[in-house]
């Protein structure tokens, strides 16, 4: 067993047996050869990673071709190749090009926003949520004013508004929220962002916007168009399946966008630019990605219903559910079965965030979680 500990070997052997059983029983819902080529699902292998909200499909066939066709441009700096992608994104969002800030993944956008506008002041957000902005801003002297989620696990907009003071520089929203997957009421969040943007800069992290199922749900880009002090982040990591390529962007009015552009550290690269251009034109993959996430999420929820475990309505590519046991212990038990699931999100330490995987991955996960929590 060179290179593998006995425990690792046993995990792989156990998962391998489950994978073999899945294929032999006709339990799986495998894609056709054409779909495998077009949508590029990750291999069914261990450990099965359902803890990082990655898209299990992609890069798509069109994206991979675009990257191959432009590989020889890898010797060039990307600055002069950005403009076409920026124009495409601006057209998609309905704003002029001077409203777009390209970054190497939206996490970079969150960090530079905290650095640019948070120093010497206060940032208000709820917990738990995605921490990249707050963790980074705190390193640069920003005070973080944490507001608990409501009893229904929503951002407490009323309490945030009460806490805004002259020292408040930034207010951070993640909508839909990570890790809860919940979505704020459309009219309420728009009014909140509009009102608070007169007192501080409001940041709306919309990484999961493409998974929202509520019809005509507004992006806060609409407030950016009105010249409000609102910044919105979007990413290619989720629905487009490009988490490893690192490509995202911010939308803000020109005065804010210019300041953010000055602070960008992790710039995009030639391959990311070409991948992004192809991804925006690949509507077929986009639709497939959204539908498969919905299908996998439905399977996860069906098993939670069977186990009588409470969960939150999700407008994302993951489900947040109440486990009834400490997540650290559940992580260990699932790891022993060959699965990596969500990390702790204090103070909700007996909740679990499970990402949607391929149909086969979710089938195996459902089998394992029943054995652990059934």
N, C-alpha and C positions, 0 to 999 in steps of 0.2 A: 504494500500500500504506500509506495513512495510518493511523497508530496501531499498525502492526505492523512489526517488524523483518523483514528478509529471512529470517533464520533461523526466527523464529516463524511466518512465513507458510508456509515449507517444511514445518515440523513439522505445522502444521494441515492443509496440503494432503495430506501423506503419510497422516496419520491419517484424514482424510476419505475418501481413496481406499480405505483398509482397511475403513472402516465401510460404504462403498457396496458393496464386494466382499462383505462379510459378509451384507448384506441380499440381494444378487442371487443368491448361491449356495445359499440356503436353509440356511446353516450355523448361523444363530441359532436360539434357542429362545424367541421373543418371547412375552410374556404376552398374554392375551386383553384385549379392551377393558374388560371388567369387572374383571379383575385389575389392569390399569393404574390404574384409578380407586381400587380398594380399597388397593393396596399402594404406589402412588406411587414407582416406580423413578426414580432420577435419570436425566436425559437422557443419551443416548449421544453425548458430545461431548468434545472435547479441551481440555486434556490429561486423560487418564484417570487419576484419582487412586486408587492402590492402596497408599498409604503410611501411612495414619493409622488403620487398623482401623475405619473408619466403616461403618455399615450402609448399603448402597446403596439400601435401601428405606425408605419412611416420610418424614414422619409419615403414619400410616395415614389412611384416609378418616374414620374415627370420631374420631381425634385432631384432624384439621383442622376438622371440624365443631364439636367442643367448643370449640376456640379461637375460631372465628368467632362462635359463639353467646354467648361470654362476653367478647367484645372490649370491650364498653362498660364492663366492670369495670376496664379499664385505668387509670381515673382514681383507683382505690382503692389504698391500701396493702395488701399481701398478708397482713398478720399474722392478720387475723380469718378468712381464707379457707383457711388451712393445715390446719385441724383435720381436715377430711374426708379429705384425702389422707394425713395422718399415721395416721389410724385404719385406712385401707385398707392402708397399708404394714405397720403393726403386725400386722394380721390375717394378711397374707401371710407375714410372718416368724414369727408365733406368739409375739409378745412384747407387753407392755403399751406404751401410747403413750409413756410416759416413758423408753423405751429408744431412741426414734427422734430423730435430729438431721437436719433437712432442710438441704441445702446446694445451691448452684448448680453442680452437677456434682461427681462424687466427687473430682476433683482438689482442690477446695476443702476437702473433708473430710480428705484426706491432709495438706494444708498446715497446717490449723489443729491437727491432731493433733500434728504435729511441733513446732509453735510452743507448744502447750499443755503437752506432757509431755516434750519433749526438751531444753529450755533448761537449760544448766549441766551436762549429762550427756552420755551416749553413746547413739547409735542404731546397732544392728547390722543389716546386711542383706547380701544377695549381689549380685553384679554379673556380667552385666548384668540389670537389671530396670527397672521403671517408676520414674523418678527424682524425681517431684514432691515427695514427702515429704522425702527426703534433701537435695535441693537447697535447699528452703525452710528446713528445720531448721538447716542449716549457716549460713545467713545470720543466724540468731539465736543463734549460739554453741554449737550442738550439734556434738559430735565424731562423725564417721561412721566406723565400724569396718567396712570392706568385706571380705567373705569371697568368694573366687572360687566359681563354680559347680563342681560335681563334674565329673569327666571325661565323665559322661553328660549334662551340662548341666542338672542338677537343683540346687535349693537344697540346700546342704550343711548339713543340720540338725545333724549331729553336731559339725561345726566351730563353728557358731554357738553351740551349747550350751556348748562348751568356753570360748568367749570371754566369756560373760556374767560380769559382775563387779558389785560394789556400785555402780559408776558407771553401769551400763547402765540407761537409762530406758525405751527402746523397742526392740522387735524387729519388723522389717517383713518380711512375707511377701507375695508376689504369687502367687496360686494359683487358676487356672492362671497361669503366669508370662508376662509380656510383656518380652522379645520371643520367648522360646523356645516358648511355647504348651504347655509340659509341665505335668503334674499330679502332685503328690506323692501317695504311697500313703495311702489314707484313714486307716488305723489309725495310721500313723506320724505324720502331721501332727496328728491329734487329740491323741495322747499328747505330742507336742512342745509344742503350744500350751498344753495343760493344765499340763505341768510348768513351762514357762518363765513362765507367768502368775503363778506364786508369787514370781518374782524381778523381773519387769519387766512392762510393758504390752506385750502382743502385738497387732500390727495385721495383720489378714488382708484384703488387697485382693482382692475377688472380683468384679471388673468383668466377667469372662468366665464366671462361674459357669453361666449359662444354656446355654452351648455344651458343657458337660461331657457326654461320652458314656458314662462309667462309671455303671452303674445304682446308685441310692441313695447317691451320693457325698455325704458330709456337709458342710454349711456350718458354719463355726466359730461361727455364731449359736447352735448347740447349747450351746457353752461359755458364751456370754453368758447364756443362760437359767439356767445353773447359778451365776451370780454371779461368774464368773472375770474377771480383768483382761484381757479380750480385747475388741478393737474390730473390727468388720467394716464394710467399705464396699461399697455396691452402687450401680449407676448405671442411668439410663434411656438412656444414650448408645448402647449397643450393640444388644442384641436388640430394643429398642423403637424404634430409629431416631430418637432425639431428641438427637443430639450437639450440634446447634446451638441447642437450647432451653435447655440447661444445667440439669440436674436430677439430683440424686443424694441419697444419705442414708447415715448411719452408724447402726449398731446397737451399743449398749453399755449396761452396767448403769447405773441412774439417776445414781449419783455421778459416773461418768465423763461421761455424756451431758450433765449439767448444766454441767460445766466446759467441755465442747466448745461447747455452745450459746452460752456467754458470749463465745466467741472468733470466732464466725461473722462473716465480713465480707461475702461475696457471698451475700446472701439469695435465695431463690426469688422469682419474680414471678407475677402472676396468670395469665399465659398458660402458664407452666411448670406451675403447679398444676393447671390444667384439662387440660393435655396429659397430665400424669401420671395423673390420675384416669381419663381415657378410655383411656389405654394399658393400665392394669392390668385393664380390663374387656374389652379386645380380644384375646381368646384366639386368634381366627382369625389375626390379624396375627402374634402371637407364634409360633404354629406355623409359619406360612409363612416367617417370618424365619429361624427355626432351620433349617428344611429347605432353604431356598435357600442358606444359608451352607454347609451340609453338601454340597450338590450342587456348588457352586462350588469348595469345598475339594477335593473328589474330582477335579475337572477339573484343578486345579493340580497335584495329586499325580500324576495320570496322566502329565502332561507331564514332571514331574521324573523319574519312572520311565523314561520314554522317553529322556530325556537322561542317565540314569544319575547323577543328582545326589542326594547324601544329603540327607535332611530329618528333622526331629523329629516324632514323633507329636503332633498338635495337638488340644487341647480348647478351641479358641478360634475366632475368625473370621479367622484368618490362618495362614500356613505359614512356618516358619523353615527355610531350606535353605542348604546349603553351595555357594557359587558357584564356588569355585576361583579367584576374582579379587577384587581390592579393591573393596569396595562403592561407593566414590566413583567409580571408573571405570565400574562397571556402572550406577550412577545416571545418569551422563552419556550412556552409550550408549542406555539406555532412554528418557531424556528426549528424545533426538534422534528417537525413534520415537513420541513423544507420550504417554509414561507416567511417572508419578511413583510411585516405589517406596520401600521402607523406608530410613530413614537409617542411619548407622553405629551399631553397638552394641559399642563397645570392651569387651573385647579381641577380640571375634569379628568382626573387620573384613573377613573373606572369607565372611561369611554375609549372607543377605538375608531380610527379613521382608516377605512379600507378603500384602496384605489380600484377602479375598474381595470381589469386585464383583458386578455383575449378570452373568447368564450371558453376555450379549453382550460385556461388558467383559473377562471372563475368556477368552473365545474369542479375542479380539483380542490380549490379553496373551500367551496361550500361543503364538500365531503369532509375536509379536515376540521372546519370550525364546528360542524355537528358532533364530531368525535370529541372535541375539546369542551364545548359548552352545552352539548345536548344532554 
